[in-house]
Amino acid sequence: MRRHELTDVQWQKIEALLPANGKPGGQWADHRTVINGVLFRARTGVPWPDLPERYGPWQTVYERHRRWSADGTWQQILTELQIEADATDPDGALARDVEKEGVRRRREWAVNIDSTSCRAHQHAAGARRRPPQLPAKGGGTRVEGDGREALGRSRGGLTCKVHLLADDRARPLTWQTSPGQRGDSPMFIPVLEGLRIRRRGPGRPRSRPDRVRGDKAYSSYDNRAYLRRRGIKATIAQPDDQRASRRRKGRAGGRPPAFDKTQYRHRSAVERCVSKWKQYRAVASRYDKRDYIFNGTLAVAAIVIWLRDTVQEPSETA
């Protein structure tokens, strides 16, 4: 095993989640070799043609990554890791009833929201205006994106913004990409609506956390009203201009929103999650022209983050 590649224990964890080989004449190249090539490229950010020869033809590695980004295979692997962590890890970040010393106590499921900008390399520009039609699971076709490929102009130039939710163990739960100039507050509700942690067995997915923590960029009347309707506690800092506006209105301004400084300190988990993500140079700088391929790169990095958090190597258990 070389740097940036899966360990034997990590490989055993995801091997059963990968697509099976096709009929004779349509056999896949070795999954582990190809996945290690995808991880090497995501970690180092090298152009696809510069992949080391030990991973085989670079076209094979790229096409596998492109295909699995399009049909949702990477996302499905991440989903299965989250399901297993929720079902088997009593100390995880997902809420459930836990029995300790004969008393059942329900822990709070808190999520943390933030965004990060990824500077787009010049190789990320130049995609055709109309995104390609991609095969979808279950037949038919689907069109990815709105033609802008989640790229836009901001102060930093051509950038892409990733809006994400992370749990208290600094693991990414869900995310959405947008052009770099998009504000954080308008993406608050869409990101929360995308939170779906499926259960192992019957039951609806977990989609309503007990608490959401965010910085002052997410402080708005609509966002707080949305959380109140769903019965979710808000730990969101309030900017100075909103405080001053409420004071000017006097009694008509209402009471200030509740804010727990102790809870707000735990919001650093999403900052640590971003730091883990951006250790992958293909995430810190976007090189993918297509938004769906960049989301596949984000999913690959998220899979490794979850594997490192949930899989214990033999040396760690000895």
PETAKA-V826645 format. One record per run of one state. SS is the DSSP state (h for helix, s for strand, l for the rest). FROM is the first residue (numbers start at 1). LEN is the number of residues. Records with the same first field share a line. If there is no record, write none. Layout:
# PETAKA-V826645
SS = FROM-LEN  FROM-LEN
This chain:
# PETAKA-V826645
l = 1-7  16-15  45-3  51-2  56-2  72-1  89-8  101-2  107-3  121-1  125-8  136-5  144-8  155-2  167-5  180-5  194-3  198-8  207-4  215-1  219-2  231-2  237-3  249-1  254-7  266-2  278-3  287-4  311-3  318-1
h = 8-8  31-14  48-3  53-3  58-14  73-16  122-3  185-9  216-3  221-10  240-9  250-4  261-5  268-10  281-4  291-20  314-4
s = 97-4  103-4  110-11  133-3  141-3  152-3  157-10  172-8  197-1  206-1  211-4  233-4  285-2
